[in-house]
Amino acid sequence: MTEQQKINFLSLAKGSWQRGILHDLLTYKTISNPTGQVLRGKARNYSIRYQESLSNLFQRVHNAGYAIEYIPGIRGGAYSARYRLVI
């Protein structure tokens, strides 16, 4: 992926939380579900909002022509699921 494509990819994020997710996808290629095990403290009270935000982000990423693969968790659930950027 070229530098311009990386900049365009990161520009799909709205806010620092989404930008962090996209940055981690670019860096590590695979990330764990950011709304599952990662949310701590008061953020857990807003997990539904974070899930909606993640869904909206992935929809924008898909519309821009990038593919993110969903890898189900150990028992097929979303809590321990992972996401992978397909390049």
JOPEKA-V846946 format. One record per residue. N is the residue number from 0. RES is the residue in one small letter. SS is DSSP state (hx for helix, st for strand, lp for the rest). PSI is psi in whole degrees, 0 to 359 (* if undefined). D_LAST is the distance of its C-alpha to the last C-alpha in whole Angstrom. Layout:
{{N,RES,SS,PSI,D_LAST} {N,RES,SS,PSI,D_LAST}}
This chain:
{{0,m,lp,131,8} {1,t,lp,167,11} {2,e,hx,321,14} {3,q,hx,320,15} {4,q,hx,322,11} {5,k,hx,318,12} {6,i,hx,316,15} {7,n,hx,320,14} {8,f,hx,313,12} {9,l,hx,335,15} {10,s,lp,350,17} {11,l,lp,343,16} {12,a,lp,145,18} {13,k,lp,98,22} {14,g,lp,164,24} {15,s,hx,327,23} {16,w,hx,313,22} {17,q,hx,321,19} {18,r,hx,322,18} {19,g,hx,321,19} {20,i,hx,313,16} {21,l,hx,322,13} {22,h,hx,317,14} {23,d,hx,322,14} {24,l,hx,319,11} {25,l,hx,321,10} {26,t,hx,310,12} {27,y,hx,349,12} {28,k,lp,329,9} {29,t,st,134,12} {30,i,st,156,15} {31,s,st,164,18} {32,n,lp,114,19} {33,p,lp,349,21} {34,t,lp,1,23} {35,g,lp,265,25} {36,q,lp,343,26} {37,v,lp,326,25} {38,l,lp,132,27} {39,r,lp,161,31} {40,g,hx,221,34} {41,k,hx,338,35} {42,a,hx,331,31} {43,r,hx,332,32} {44,n,hx,340,34} {45,y,hx,26,31} {46,s,hx,327,29} {47,i,hx,318,29} {48,r,hx,319,28} {49,y,hx,322,25} {50,q,hx,318,24} {51,e,hx,318,24} {52,s,hx,317,23} {53,l,hx,318,20} {54,s,hx,316,20} {55,n,hx,319,20} {56,l,hx,312,17} {57,f,hx,330,15} {58,q,hx,317,17} {59,r,hx,320,16} {60,v,hx,316,12} {61,h,hx,316,12} {62,n,hx,334,15} {63,a,lp,354,13} {64,g,lp,8,10} {65,y,lp,154,8} {66,a,st,133,7} {67,i,st,124,9} {68,e,st,134,10} {69,y,st,125,14} {70,i,st,110,16} {71,p,lp,158,19} {72,g,lp,189,22} {73,i,lp,315,25} {74,r,lp,22,27} {75,g,lp,7,24} {76,g,lp,171,25} {77,a,lp,340,23} {78,y,lp,314,25} {79,s,lp,23,23} {80,a,lp,165,19} {81,r,st,160,16} {82,y,st,142,13} {83,r,st,134,9} {84,l,st,122,6} {85,v,st,117,4} {86,i,lp,*,0}}
